[in-house]
């Protein structure tokens, strides 16, 4: 019995970043391959041998140990998969494979493994999530920033910090704002920025630096 010849696979370079209801992220990609139309002797697959169907999978091993099925006995020559829901480990190499099957049950060999480097998470946004909106003069306060990633997760990160104006205050690399004396309340803008894999996101927070040397509050209130 002749066997259907499987062709080389290709993972499309383009990726779609989709936002679904519930603020959950997905990261989908498409694996495609050439349709199989001939046997290994170059004769055409026809008649009752049609249609040709395919199995497609991925594995952490080039020998396809413990494969994760993406398509089973389907007639399409591509399959969409989600990096997140498939549990593909970031910054690792995985391997894709496929086989062809005629309607008569004639099976091809497995395709050669196609290697693919799973990309790191994409940096989506940055927010200053902790720290007061008002700070007294000659005191300090600490601010933190969180990054949101392409899978919807958030992590506290080591941001680059700055404050404007910096005449009476400064902020260090840990996000601690230190203030000096002021003669009147002063508006500050604290900024955080963070870069991951060439993507930079930034965030700002408005803060009021309070002059604590104020006239005393009225006392001795009464009705006459």
FIKOLZA-1660 file (N, C-alpha, C; in steps of 0.1 Angstrom, whole numbers, plus 5000, padded with zeros to 4 digits):
% residues 224
   i   px   py   pz ch aa at
   1 5008 4988 5000  A  X  N
   1 5000 5000 5000  A  X CA
   1 5009 5012 5000  A  X  C
   2 5005 5022 4992  A  X  N
   2 5013 5034 4991  A  X CA
   2 5009 5043 5003  A  X  C
   3 5018 5052 5007  A  X  N
   3 5016 5061 5018  A  X CA
   3 5016 5076 5013  A  X  C
   4 5007 5084 5018  A  X  N
   4 5006 5098 5014  A  X CA
   4 5018 5106 5019  A  X  C
   5 5025 5114 5010  A  X  N
   5 5037 5121 5014  A  X CA
   5 5033 5134 5021  A  X  C
   6 5037 5136 5034  A  X  N
   6 5035 5148 5041  A  X CA
   6 5045 5159 5037  A  X  C
   7 5040 5171 5036  A  X  N
   7 5049 5182 5032  A  X CA
   7 5054 5190 5044  A  X  C
   8 5064 5199 5041  A  X  N
   8 5070 5207 5052  A  X CA
   8 5059 5216 5058  A  X  C
   9 5061 5219 5071  A  X  N
   9 5051 5228 5078  A  X CA
   9 5057 5242 5079  A  X  C
  10 5049 5252 5081  A  X  N
  10 5053 5266 5084  A  X CA
  10 5044 5272 5094  A  X  C
  11 5050 5279 5103  A  X  N
  11 5043 5287 5113  A  X CA
  11 5043 5301 5108  A  X  C
  12 5031 5307 5106  A  X  N
  12 5030 5320 5100  A  X CA
  12 5037 5330 5110  A  X  C
  13 5044 5340 5104  A  X  N
  13 5052 5349 5113  A  X CA
  13 5042 5359 5119  A  X  C
  14 5031 5362 5114  A  X  N
  14 5022 5372 5120  A  X CA
  14 5014 5366 5131  A  X  C
  15 5011 5374 5141  A  X  N
  15 5004 5370 5153  A  X CA
  15 4993 5380 5156  A  X  C
  16 4981 5375 5161  A  X  N
  16 4970 5384 5164  A  X CA
  16 4969 5385 5179  A  X  C
  17 4969 5397 5185  A  X  N
  17 4967 5399 5199  A  X CA
  17 4952 5403 5201  A  X  C
  18 4944 5394 5207  A  X  N
  18 4930 5397 5208  A  X CA
  18 4926 5399 5222  A  X  C
  19 4917 5408 5224  A  X  N
  19 4912 5411 5237  A  X CA
  19 4897 5406 5238  A  X  C
  20 4894 5397 5248  A  X  N
  20 4881 5391 5249  A  X CA
  20 4874 5397 5261  A  X  C
  21 4861 5395 5261  A  X  N
  21 4853 5400 5272  A  X CA
  21 4858 5394 5285  A  X  C
  22 4857 5402 5296  A  X  N
  22 4863 5398 5309  A  X CA
  22 4877 5402 5310  A  X  C
  23 4882 5410 5302  A  X  N
  23 4896 5415 5303  A  X CA
  23 4906 5404 5302  A  X  C
  24 4903 5393 5296  A  X  N
  24 4912 5382 5294  A  X CA
  24 4919 5383 5280  A  X  C
  25 4932 5380 5280  A  X  N
  25 4940 5381 5268  A  X CA
  25 4941 5368 5261  A  X  C
  26 4943 5368 5248  A  X  N
  26 4947 5356 5241  A  X CA
  26 4958 5360 5231  A  X  C
  27 4966 5350 5228  A  X  N
  27 4977 5352 5219  A  X CA
  27 4977 5341 5209  A  X  C
  28 4971 5343 5197  A  X  N
  28 4968 5333 5188  A  X CA
  28 4978 5334 5176  A  X  C
  29 4982 5322 5171  A  X  N
  29 4990 5321 5159  A  X CA
  29 4984 5310 5150  A  X  C
  30 4989 5310 5138  A  X  N
  30 4984 5300 5128  A  X CA
  30 4995 5292 5123  A  X  C
  31 4994 5278 5124  A  X  N
  31 5003 5269 5117  A  X CA
  31 4997 5264 5104  A  X  C
  32 5004 5264 5093  A  X  N
  32 4999 5260 5081  A  X CA
  32 5009 5251 5074  A  X  C
  33 5004 5243 5064  A  X  N
  33 5012 5234 5057  A  X CA
  33 5006 5232 5043  A  X  C
  34 5015 5227 5034  A  X  N
  34 5010 5225 5020  A  X CA
  34 5001 5212 5020  A  X  C
  35 4990 5214 5012  A  X  N
  35 4981 5202 5011  A  X CA
  35 4988 5191 5004  A  X  C
  36 4985 5179 5008  A  X  N
  36 4991 5167 5002  A  X CA
  36 4982 5162 4990  A  X  C
  37 4987 5161 4979  A  X  N
  37 4980 5157 4967  A  X CA
  37 4985 5144 4960  A  X  C
  38 4997 5140 4964  A  X  N
  38 5003 5128 4957  A  X CA
  38 5008 5118 4967  A  X  C
  39 5011 5106 4962  A  X  N
  39 5018 5096 4969  A  X CA
  39 5033 5098 4968  A  X  C
  40 5040 5090 4975  A  X  N
  40 5055 5091 4974  A  X CA
  40 5061 5087 4961  A  X  C
  41 5053 5080 4953  A  X  N
  41 5057 5077 4939  A  X CA
  41 5053 5087 4929  A  X  C
  42 5048 5099 4934  A  X  N
  42 5043 5110 4926  A  X CA
  42 5030 5108 4919  A  X  C
  43 5023 5096 4921  A  X  N
  43 5010 5094 4915  A  X CA
  43 5000 5103 4923  A  X  C
  44 4989 5107 4916  A  X  N
  44 4980 5116 4922  A  X CA
  44 4970 5109 4931  A  X  C
  45 4967 5114 4943  A  X  N
  45 4957 5108 4952  A  X CA
  45 4943 5112 4946  A  X  C
  46 4935 5103 4943  A  X  N
  46 4922 5106 4937  A  X CA
  46 4911 5096 4941  A  X  C
  47 4899 5098 4935  A  X  N
  47 4888 5089 4937  A  X CA
  47 4885 5086 4952  A  X  C
  48 4883 5074 4955  A  X  N
  48 4879 5070 4969  A  X CA
  48 4889 5073 4979  A  X  C
  49 4902 5076 4975  A  X  N
  49 4912 5080 4985  A  X CA
  49 4910 5094 4990  A  X  C
  50 4901 5102 4984  A  X  N
  50 4899 5116 4988  A  X CA
  50 4887 5116 4998  A  X  C
  51 4886 5125 5007  A  X  N
  51 4896 5136 5009  A  X CA
  51 4908 5132 5017  A  X  C
  52 4918 5140 5016  A  X  N
  52 4930 5138 5025  A  X CA
  52 4927 5146 5038  A  X  C
  53 4930 5140 5049  A  X  N
  53 4929 5147 5062  A  X CA
  53 4942 5147 5069  A  X  C
  54 4943 5154 5080  A  X  N
  54 4956 5157 5086  A  X CA
  54 4954 5156 5102  A  X  C
  55 4965 5152 5108  A  X  N
  55 4967 5154 5122  A  X CA
  55 4979 5164 5124  A  X  C
  56 4977 5173 5133  A  X  N
  56 4988 5183 5136  A  X CA
  56 4990 5184 5151  A  X  C
  57 5002 5187 5155  A  X  N
  57 5005 5187 5170  A  X CA
  57 5018 5195 5172  A  X  C
  58 5020 5197 5185  A  X  N
  58 5033 5203 5189  A  X CA
  58 5039 5195 5201  A  X  C
  59 5052 5196 5203  A  X  N
  59 5058 5189 5214  A  X CA
  59 5071 5197 5218  A  X  C
  60 5075 5195 5230  A  X  N
  60 5087 5201 5235  A  X CA
  60 5099 5193 5230  A  X  C
  61 5097 5182 5224  A  X  N
  61 5108 5173 5219  A  X CA
  61 5107 5172 5204  A  X  C
  62 5119 5173 5197  A  X  N
  62 5120 5171 5183  A  X CA
  62 5116 5157 5178  A  X  C
  63 5116 5148 5187  A  X  N
  63 5111 5134 5184  A  X CA
  63 5096 5132 5187  A  X  C
  64 5089 5143 5190  A  X  N
  64 5075 5144 5192  A  X CA
  64 5071 5135 5204  A  X  C
  65 5079 5135 5215  A  X  N
  65 5075 5129 5227  A  X CA
  65 5063 5137 5233  A  X  C
  66 5053 5129 5238  A  X  N
  66 5042 5135 5245  A  X CA
  66 5036 5147 5237  A  X  C
  67 5031 5144 5224  A  X  N
  67 5026 5155 5216  A  X CA
  67 5013 5161 5221  A  X  C
  68 5011 5174 5219  A  X  N
  68 4998 5181 5222  A  X CA
  68 4991 5183 5208  A  X  C
  69 4980 5176 5207  A  X  N
  69 4972 5177 5194  A  X CA
  69 4966 5190 5192  A  X  C
  70 4968 5196 5180  A  X  N
  70 4961 5208 5176  A  X CA
  70 4950 5205 5166  A  X  C
  71 4951 5194 5158  A  X  N
  71 4941 5191 5148  A  X CA
  71 4941 5175 5147  A  X  C
  72 4930 5169 5147  A  X  N
  72 4929 5155 5145  A  X CA
  72 4919 5151 5134  A  X  C
  73 4924 5145 5124  A  X  N
  73 4916 5140 5113  A  X CA
  73 4908 5152 5106  A  X  C
  74 4914 5163 5105  A  X  N
  74 4907 5175 5099  A  X CA
  74 4912 5177 5084  A  X  C
  75 4904 5183 5076  A  X  N
  75 4907 5184 5062  A  X CA
  75 4914 5198 5059  A  X  C
  76 4914 5207 5069  A  X  N
  76 4920 5220 5067  A  X CA
  76 4935 5219 5066  A  X  C
  77 4942 5228 5060  A  X  N
  77 4956 5228 5059  A  X CA
  77 4962 5239 5068  A  X  C
  78 4955 5243 5078  A  X  N
  78 4960 5252 5088  A  X CA
  78 4952 5250 5101  A  X  C
  79 4958 5255 5112  A  X  N
  79 4951 5254 5125  A  X CA
  79 4956 5266 5133  A  X  C
  80 4946 5272 5140  A  X  N
  80 4949 5283 5149  A  X CA
  80 4950 5278 5163  A  X  C
  81 4961 5283 5170  A  X  N
  81 4963 5278 5184  A  X CA
  81 4966 5290 5192  A  X  C
  82 4963 5289 5205  A  X  N
  82 4966 5300 5215  A  X CA
  82 4978 5296 5223  A  X  C
  83 4988 5304 5223  A  X  N
  83 5000 5302 5230  A  X CA
  83 4997 5300 5245  A  X  C
  84 4988 5308 5250  A  X  N
  84 4985 5308 5265  A  X CA
  84 4978 5296 5269  A  X  C
  85 4966 5293 5262  A  X  N
  85 4958 5281 5266  A  X CA
  85 4965 5268 5263  A  X  C
  86 4974 5268 5253  A  X  N
  86 4982 5256 5251  A  X CA
  86 4993 5253 5261  A  X  C
  87 4996 5263 5269  A  X  N
  87 5006 5262 5280  A  X CA
  87 5020 5261 5274  A  X  C
  88 5023 5268 5263  A  X  N
  88 5036 5268 5257  A  X CA
  88 5045 5277 5265  A  X  C
  89 5056 5271 5271  A  X  N
  89 5065 5278 5280  A  X CA
  89 5072 5289 5272  A  X  C
  90 5072 5301 5278  A  X  N
  90 5079 5313 5272  A  X CA
  90 5094 5311 5270  A  X  C
  91 5099 5317 5260  A  X  N
  91 5114 5317 5257  A  X CA
  91 5119 5303 5256  A  X  C
  92 5111 5293 5251  A  X  N
  92 5116 5279 5249  A  X CA
  92 5114 5276 5234  A  X  C
  93 5120 5265 5230  A  X  N
  93 5118 5261 5216  A  X CA
  93 5109 5249 5216  A  X  C
  94 5099 5249 5208  A  X  N
  94 5090 5237 5207  A  X CA
  94 5090 5233 5192  A  X  C
  95 5083 5221 5190  A  X  N
  95 5084 5215 5176  A  X CA
  95 5070 5211 5172  A  X  C
  96 5067 5215 5159  A  X  N
  96 5054 5212 5153  A  X CA
  96 5056 5200 5143  A  X  C
  97 5045 5192 5142  A  X  N
  97 5046 5181 5132  A  X CA
  97 5032 5179 5127  A  X  C
  98 5031 5171 5116  A  X  N
  98 5018 5167 5110  A  X CA
  98 5019 5155 5102  A  X  C
  99 5008 5148 5100  A  X  N
  99 5008 5137 5091  A  X CA
  99 4995 5137 5083  A  X  C
 100 4996 5131 5071  A  X  N
 100 4984 5130 5062  A  X CA
 100 4978 5116 5062  A  X  C
 101 4965 5116 5059  A  X  N
 101 4958 5103 5058  A  X CA
 101 4947 5104 5047  A  X  C
 102 4947 5094 5038  A  X  N
 102 4937 5094 5028  A  X CA
 102 4924 5088 5034  A  X  C
 103 4913 5089 5026  A  X  N
 103 4900 5084 5030  A  X CA
 103 4900 5069 5031  A  X  C
 104 4910 5063 5025  A  X  N
 104 4912 5048 5026  A  X CA
 104 4920 5044 5038  A  X  C
 105 4924 5053 5046  A  X  N
 105 4932 5050 5058  A  X CA
 105 4947 5049 5056  A  X  C
 106 4952 5053 5043  A  X  N
 106 4966 5053 5041  A  X CA
 106 4973 5064 5048  A  X  C
 107 4983 5061 5055  A  X  N
 107 4989 5071 5064  A  X CA
 107 5003 5075 5059  A  X  C
 108 5006 5088 5060  A  X  N
 108 5020 5092 5057  A  X CA
 108 5029 5090 5069  A  X  C
 109 5041 5092 5067  A  X  N
 109 5051 5093 5078  A  X CA
 109 5048 5107 5085  A  X  C
 110 5054 5109 5097  A  X  N
 110 5053 5122 5103  A  X CA
 110 5062 5132 5095  A  X  C
 111 5058 5144 5094  A  X  N
 111 5066 5154 5088  A  X CA
 111 5079 5156 5096  A  X  C
 112 5089 5162 5090  A  X  N
 112 5101 5166 5098  A  X CA
 112 5096 5176 5109  A  X  C
 113 5102 5177 5120  A  X  N
 113 5098 5187 5130  A  X CA
 113 5102 5201 5126  A  X  C
 114 5092 5210 5128  A  X  N
 114 5094 5224 5125  A  X CA
 114 5096 5231 5139  A  X  C
 115 5108 5237 5141  A  X  N
 115 5111 5243 5154  A  X CA
 115 5106 5257 5154  A  X  C
 116 5102 5262 5166  A  X  N
 116 5097 5275 5168  A  X CA
 116 5100 5280 5182  A  X  C
 117 5105 5292 5183  A  X  N
 117 5108 5298 5196  A  X CA
 117 5096 5305 5201  A  X  C
 118 5091 5301 5212  A  X  N
 118 5079 5307 5218  A  X CA
 118 5083 5321 5223  A  X  C
 119 5076 5332 5219  A  X  N
 119 5080 5345 5223  A  X CA
 119 5077 5348 5237  A  X  C
 120 5085 5357 5243  A  X  N
 120 5082 5362 5256  A  X CA
 120 5069 5369 5257  A  X  C
 121 5063 5371 5269  A  X  N
 121 5051 5379 5270  A  X CA
 121 5054 5393 5265  A  X  C
 122 5043 5399 5258  A  X  N
 122 5044 5413 5254  A  X CA
 122 5040 5422 5265  A  X  C
 123 5047 5433 5266  A  X  N
 123 5043 5444 5276  A  X CA
 123 5032 5452 5270  A  X  C
 124 5021 5452 5277  A  X  N
 124 5009 5459 5272  A  X CA
 124 5007 5473 5278  A  X  C
 125 5009 5474 5291  A  X  N
 125 5007 5487 5298  A  X CA
 125 5014 5487 5311  A  X  C
 126 5015 5499 5317  A  X  N
 126 5021 5502 5330  A  X CA
 126 5012 5511 5338  A  X  C
 127 5012 5508 5351  A  X  N
 127 5004 5517 5360  A  X CA
 127 5011 5518 5373  A  X  C
 128 5010 5531 5379  A  X  N
 128 5015 5533 5392  A  X CA
 128 5003 5529 5402  A  X  C
 129 5005 5518 5409  A  X  N
 129 4994 5512 5416  A  X CA
 129 4994 5515 5431  A  X  C
 130 5005 5520 5437  A  X  N
 130 5006 5522 5451  A  X CA
 130 5014 5535 5454  A  X  C
 131 5010 5542 5464  A  X  N
 131 5017 5555 5468  A  X CA
 131 5006 5566 5469  A  X  C
 132 5008 5575 5479  A  X  N
 132 4998 5585 5482  A  X CA
 132 4997 5596 5472  A  X  C
 133 4985 5602 5472  A  X  N
 133 4983 5614 5463  A  X CA
 133 4988 5627 5469  A  X  C
 134 4990 5627 5482  A  X  N
 134 4995 5639 5489  A  X CA
 134 5007 5634 5498  A  X  C
 135 5017 5643 5499  A  X  N
 135 5029 5640 5507  A  X CA
 135 5033 5653 5514  A  X  C
 136 5036 5651 5527  A  X  N
 136 5040 5663 5535  A  X CA
 136 5054 5667 5531  A  X  C
 137 5057 5680 5533  A  X  N
 137 5071 5685 5531  A  X CA
 137 5080 5678 5541  A  X  C
 138 5093 5677 5538  A  X  N
 138 5103 5671 5546  A  X CA
 138 5099 5657 5551  A  X  C
 139 5094 5649 5542  A  X  N
 139 5090 5635 5545  A  X CA
 139 5093 5626 5533  A  X  C
 140 5088 5614 5533  A  X  N
 140 5090 5605 5522  A  X CA
 140 5078 5596 5520  A  X  C
 141 5077 5590 5508  A  X  N
 141 5066 5581 5504  A  X CA
 141 5072 5572 5493  A  X  C
 142 5067 5560 5493  A  X  N
 142 5071 5550 5483  A  X CA
 142 5060 5547 5473  A  X  C
 143 5064 5546 5460  A  X  N
 143 5055 5543 5449  A  X CA
 143 5059 5530 5442  A  X  C
 144 5049 5522 5438  A  X  N
 144 5052 5510 5430  A  X CA
 144 5045 5510 5417  A  X  C
 145 5050 5503 5407  A  X  N
 145 5044 5502 5394  A  X CA
 145 5042 5487 5390  A  X  C
 146 5031 5485 5383  A  X  N
 146 5028 5471 5378  A  X CA
 146 5027 5471 5363  A  X  C
 147 5032 5461 5357  A  X  N
 147 5031 5459 5343  A  X CA
 147 5020 5449 5340  A  X  C
 148 5012 5452 5329  A  X  N
 148 5002 5442 5324  A  X CA
 148 5008 5436 5311  A  X  C
 149 5007 5422 5311  A  X  N
 149 5013 5415 5300  A  X CA
 149 5003 5410 5290  A  X  C
 150 5007 5404 5279  A  X  N
 150 4998 5400 5268  A  X CA
 150 4989 5389 5272  A  X  C
 151 4992 5381 5283  A  X  N
 151 4983 5371 5287  A  X CA
 151 4974 5375 5298  A  X  C
 152 4974 5389 5301  A  X  N
 152 4965 5394 5311  A  X CA
 152 4970 5394 5325  A  X  C
 153 4982 5389 5327  A  X  N
 153 4988 5388 5340  A  X CA
 153 4994 5402 5344  A  X  C
 154 4996 5405 5357  A  X  N
 154 5002 5417 5361  A  X CA
 154 5013 5413 5371  A  X  C
 155 5024 5421 5370  A  X  N
 155 5035 5419 5380  A  X CA
 155 5041 5432 5384  A  X  C
 156 5045 5433 5396  A  X  N
 156 5052 5445 5401  A  X CA
 156 5066 5445 5395  A  X  C
 157 5071 5456 5389  A  X  N
 157 5083 5456 5382  A  X CA
 157 5092 5468 5388  A  X  C
 158 5105 5467 5385  A  X  N
 158 5115 5477 5388  A  X CA
 158 5115 5488 5378  A  X  C
 159 5107 5498 5379  A  X  N
 159 5106 5509 5369  A  X CA
 159 5117 5519 5371  A  X  C
 160 5118 5527 5360  A  X  N
 160 5126 5539 5361  A  X CA
 160 5118 5550 5365  A  X  C
 161 5122 5558 5376  A  X  N
 161 5113 5568 5382  A  X CA
 161 5119 5582 5379  A  X  C
 162 5109 5592 5379  A  X  N
 162 5113 5606 5378  A  X CA
 162 5102 5614 5384  A  X  C
 163 5105 5626 5388  A  X  N
 163 5095 5635 5393  A  X CA
 163 5098 5649 5388  A  X  C
 164 5087 5656 5385  A  X  N
 164 5087 5670 5380  A  X CA
 164 5077 5678 5387  A  X  C
 165 5082 5690 5392  A  X  N
 165 5095 5695 5393  A  X CA
 165 5103 5688 5404  A  X  C
 166 5116 5689 5402  A  X  N
 166 5125 5682 5412  A  X CA
 166 5132 5692 5421  A  X  C
 167 5127 5704 5421  A  X  N
 167 5134 5715 5429  A  X CA
 167 5135 5712 5444  A  X  C
 168 5123 5707 5449  A  X  N
 168 5122 5704 5464  A  X CA
 168 5120 5690 5467  A  X  C
 169 5123 5681 5458  A  X  N
 169 5121 5666 5460  A  X CA
 169 5129 5658 5450  A  X  C
 170 5130 5646 5453  A  X  N
 170 5137 5636 5444  A  X CA
 170 5131 5622 5446  A  X  C
 171 5132 5614 5436  A  X  N
 171 5127 5600 5437  A  X CA
 171 5138 5591 5433  A  X  C
 172 5140 5580 5440  A  X  N
 172 5152 5571 5437  A  X CA
 172 5147 5559 5429  A  X  C
 173 5156 5550 5426  A  X  N
 173 5153 5539 5417  A  X CA
 173 5143 5529 5423  A  X  C
 174 5141 5530 5436  A  X  N
 174 5132 5521 5443  A  X CA
 174 5118 5527 5444  A  X  C
 175 5116 5539 5438  A  X  N
 175 5103 5546 5438  A  X CA
 175 5100 5554 5451  A  X  C
 176 5110 5556 5459  A  X  N
 176 5108 5564 5472  A  X CA
 176 5110 5579 5469  A  X  C
 177 5100 5586 5472  A  X  N
 177 5100 5601 5470  A  X CA
 177 5104 5607 5483  A  X  C
 178 5114 5616 5482  A  X  N
 178 5119 5623 5494  A  X CA
 178 5117 5638 5491  A  X  C
 179 5110 5645 5501  A  X  N
 179 5106 5659 5499  A  X CA
 179 5114 5668 5509  A  X  C
 180 5116 5680 5504  A  X  N
 180 5122 5690 5513  A  X CA
 180 5111 5700 5517  A  X  C
 181 5115 5711 5524  A  X  N
 181 5106 5721 5528  A  X CA
 181 5101 5730 5516  A  X  C
 182 5088 5734 5517  A  X  N
 182 5082 5743 5507  A  X CA
 182 5075 5754 5514  A  X  C
 183 5073 5765 5507  A  X  N
 183 5066 5776 5513  A  X CA
 183 5051 5776 5510  A  X  C
 184 5047 5767 5500  A  X  N
 184 5033 5766 5496  A  X CA
 184 5031 5752 5490  A  X  C
 185 5019 5748 5490  A  X  N
 185 5016 5735 5483  A  X CA
 185 5021 5735 5469  A  X  C
 186 5026 5724 5465  A  X  N
 186 5032 5723 5451  A  X CA
 186 5027 5710 5444  A  X  C
 187 5024 5712 5432  A  X  N
 187 5019 5701 5423  A  X CA
 187 5031 5693 5417  A  X  C
 188 5031 5680 5419  A  X  N
 188 5042 5672 5414  A  X CA
 188 5036 5662 5404  A  X  C
 189 5044 5657 5394  A  X  N
 189 5040 5646 5385  A  X CA
 189 5051 5636 5386  A  X  C
 190 5047 5624 5391  A  X  N
 190 5057 5613 5392  A  X CA
 190 5055 5604 5380  A  X  C
 191 5066 5600 5374  A  X  N
 191 5065 5592 5362  A  X CA
 191 5073 5579 5364  A  X  C
 192 5068 5569 5358  A  X  N
 192 5074 5555 5358  A  X CA
 192 5075 5550 5344  A  X  C
 193 5086 5544 5340  A  X  N
 193 5087 5538 5327  A  X CA
 193 5094 5524 5328  A  X  C
 194 5091 5516 5319  A  X  N
 194 5096 5502 5319  A  X CA
 194 5097 5497 5305  A  X  C
 195 5108 5490 5302  A  X  N
 195 5110 5484 5289  A  X CA
 195 5112 5469 5290  A  X  C
 196 5106 5462 5281  A  X  N
 196 5107 5447 5280  A  X CA
 196 5107 5443 5265  A  X  C
 197 5118 5436 5261  A  X  N
 197 5119 5432 5247  A  X CA
 197 5116 5443 5237  A  X  C
 198 5122 5455 5240  A  X  N
 198 5121 5466 5230  A  X CA
 198 5108 5474 5231  A  X  C
 199 5099 5470 5240  A  X  N
 199 5086 5477 5242  A  X CA
 199 5087 5485 5254  A  X  C
 200 5084 5498 5253  A  X  N
 200 5084 5507 5265  A  X CA
 200 5070 5512 5268  A  X  C
 201 5067 5511 5281  A  X  N
 201 5054 5517 5285  A  X CA
 201 5057 5526 5297  A  X  C
 202 5048 5536 5299  A  X  N
 202 5050 5546 5309  A  X CA
 202 5037 5549 5316  A  X  C
 203 5038 5555 5328  A  X  N
 203 5026 5559 5336  A  X CA
 203 5030 5571 5344  A  X  C
 204 5020 5579 5348  A  X  N
 204 5022 5591 5356  A  X CA
 204 5012 5591 5367  A  X  C
 205 5015 5598 5378  A  X  N
 205 5006 5600 5389  A  X CA
 205 5008 5615 5394  A  X  C
 206 4997 5622 5396  A  X  N
 206 4997 5635 5401  A  X CA
 206 4997 5635 5416  A  X  C
 207 5007 5642 5422  A  X  N
 207 5009 5642 5437  A  X CA
 207 5010 5657 5441  A  X  C
 208 5004 5659 5453  A  X  N
 208 5005 5673 5459  A  X CA
 208 5015 5672 5470  A  X  C
 209 5025 5681 5470  A  X  N
 209 5035 5682 5481  A  X CA
 209 5029 5693 5490  A  X  C
 210 5026 5690 5502  A  X  N
 210 5019 5699 5511  A  X CA
 210 5029 5707 5520  A  X  C
 211 5026 5720 5521  A  X  N
 211 5033 5728 5530  A  X CA
 211 5026 5727 5544  A  X  C
 212 5034 5721 5553  A  X  N
 212 5028 5718 5566  A  X CA
 212 5028 5730 5576  A  X  C
 213 5036 5741 5572  A  X  N
 213 5036 5752 5581  A  X CA
 213 5025 5762 5577  A  X  C
 214 5013 5759 5583  A  X  N
 214 5001 5767 5579  A  X CA
 214 4996 5775 5591  A  X  C
 215 4988 5785 5589  A  X  N
 215 4982 5791 5600  A  X CA
 215 4974 5781 5608  A  X  C
 216 4973 5783 5621  A  X  N
 216 4966 5774 5630  A  X CA
 216 4951 5775 5626  A  X  C
 217 4944 5765 5628  A  X  N
 217 4929 5765 5626  A  X CA
 217 4922 5774 5636  A  X  C
 218 4912 5781 5632  A  X  N
 218 4904 5789 5642  A  X CA
 218 4900 5781 5654  A  X  C
 219 4901 5787 5666  A  X  N
 219 4897 5781 5678  A  X CA
 219 4887 5791 5686  A  X  C
 220 4882 5787 5697  A  X  N
 220 4873 5795 5705  A  X CA
 220 4860 5799 5698  A  X  C
 221 4855 5789 5690  A  X  N
 221 4842 5792 5683  A  X CA
 221 4831 5792 5694  A  X  C
 222 4822 5801 5692  A  X  N
 222 4810 5801 5701  A  X CA
 222 4799 5809 5695  A  X  C
 223 4788 5809 5702  A  X  N
 223 4776 5816 5698  A  X CA
 223 4773 5826 5709  A  X  C
 224 4770 5839 5705  A  X  N
 224 4768 5850 5714  A  X CA
 224 4754 5856 5711  A  X  C
% end
